[in-house]
């Protein structure tokens, strides 16, 4: 039921010929081919610009822990880029979120 047989494709082709007519079909297919060529050219240009201009590295947002990256900047100090670091929060949970106490495991 899911596959299309030869008879199904012939019916679809007949409906397309009735809707578009024999004269319009080559023009429609030519426009379709032009669209594919323009898409490929656009993708090629995008790849060339990506190779020429690598994306700039974005610094981490202020207030995040940078200990994993090897930074030893104290809270409130100024970094090499001139941005002041914020004091690290006491816990890793977001503001307004409370954790409930954990229950002991049952055996």
C-alpha positions as CSV (number, residue, x, y, z in Angstrom):
1,X,0.0,0.0,0.0
2,X,2.9,2.4,0.8
3,X,4.8,1.9,-2.5
4,X,3.7,3.4,-5.8
5,X,3.3,1.0,-8.8
6,X,3.8,1.9,-12.4
7,X,0.1,2.4,-12.9
8,X,0.0,5.0,-10.1
9,X,2.9,6.9,-11.7
10,X,1.1,6.9,-15.1
11,X,-2.0,8.3,-13.5
12,X,0.0,11.1,-11.8
13,X,1.7,11.9,-15.1
14,X,-1.6,12.1,-16.9
15,X,-3.0,14.5,-14.3
16,X,0.1,16.7,-14.5
17,X,-0.2,16.8,-18.3
18,X,-3.9,17.8,-18.1
19,X,-3.2,20.5,-15.5
20,X,-0.1,22.1,-17.1
21,X,-0.5,21.1,-20.7
22,X,2.3,19.7,-22.9
23,X,3.6,23.1,-23.8
24,X,4.0,24.4,-20.2
25,X,5.7,21.3,-18.8
26,X,9.2,21.9,-20.4
27,X,9.1,25.5,-19.1
28,X,8.2,24.4,-15.6
29,X,11.0,21.8,-15.5
30,X,13.4,24.4,-16.9
31,X,12.5,26.8,-14.1
32,X,12.9,24.0,-11.6
33,X,16.4,23.2,-12.9
34,X,17.3,27.0,-12.7
35,X,16.2,27.0,-9.1
36,X,18.4,24.0,-8.2
37,X,21.4,25.6,-9.9
38,X,20.9,28.8,-8.0
39,X,20.6,26.9,-4.8
40,X,23.9,25.0,-5.4
41,X,25.6,28.3,-6.4
42,X,24.4,29.9,-3.1
43,X,25.6,26.9,-1.1
44,X,29.1,27.1,-2.8
45,X,29.3,30.9,-2.1
46,X,28.4,30.3,1.6
47,X,31.1,27.6,1.9
48,X,33.7,29.9,0.4
49,X,32.9,32.8,2.7
50,X,32.9,30.5,5.7
51,X,36.4,29.3,4.8
52,X,37.7,32.8,4.2
53,X,36.2,34.3,7.4
54,X,36.3,31.8,10.4
55,X,33.8,32.7,13.1
56,X,35.1,34.8,15.9
57,X,35.3,33.2,19.3
58,X,32.7,34.6,21.7
59,X,33.8,35.1,25.3
60,X,31.6,33.4,28.0
61,X,28.9,35.5,29.6
62,X,29.7,37.3,32.9
63,X,28.9,35.5,36.0
64,X,29.7,32.0,34.8
65,X,32.3,29.8,36.3
66,X,35.5,29.8,34.2
67,X,37.5,27.4,36.5
68,X,37.1,24.6,33.9
69,X,38.8,26.8,31.3
70,X,41.8,27.4,33.5
71,X,41.0,30.9,34.5
72,X,42.1,32.0,37.9
73,X,40.5,35.5,37.9
74,X,39.1,36.4,41.3
75,X,35.4,37.6,41.5
76,X,35.1,41.3,41.0
77,X,38.5,41.5,39.2
78,X,39.0,42.8,35.7
79,X,39.9,40.4,33.0
80,X,42.4,40.9,30.1
81,X,39.5,42.0,27.8
82,X,38.5,44.7,30.4
83,X,35.3,43.1,31.5
84,X,34.6,42.8,35.2
85,X,33.8,39.4,36.5
86,X,30.8,39.0,38.8
87,X,30.8,37.2,42.1
88,X,30.0,33.5,41.7
89,X,26.7,32.4,43.3
90,X,26.8,30.2,46.4
91,X,25.0,27.4,44.7
92,X,24.6,26.2,41.2
93,X,20.8,26.4,41.1
94,X,19.2,29.2,39.3
95,X,17.6,32.1,41.2
96,X,14.1,31.3,42.4
97,X,14.5,27.5,42.2
98,X,14.6,25.6,45.4
99,X,15.7,22.0,45.9
100,X,13.8,19.6,48.0
101,X,15.7,17.4,50.4
102,X,16.6,14.0,49.0
103,X,15.1,10.9,50.5
104,X,17.4,8.1,51.5
105,X,17.6,5.1,49.1
106,X,15.3,2.2,50.0
107,X,16.6,-1.3,49.8
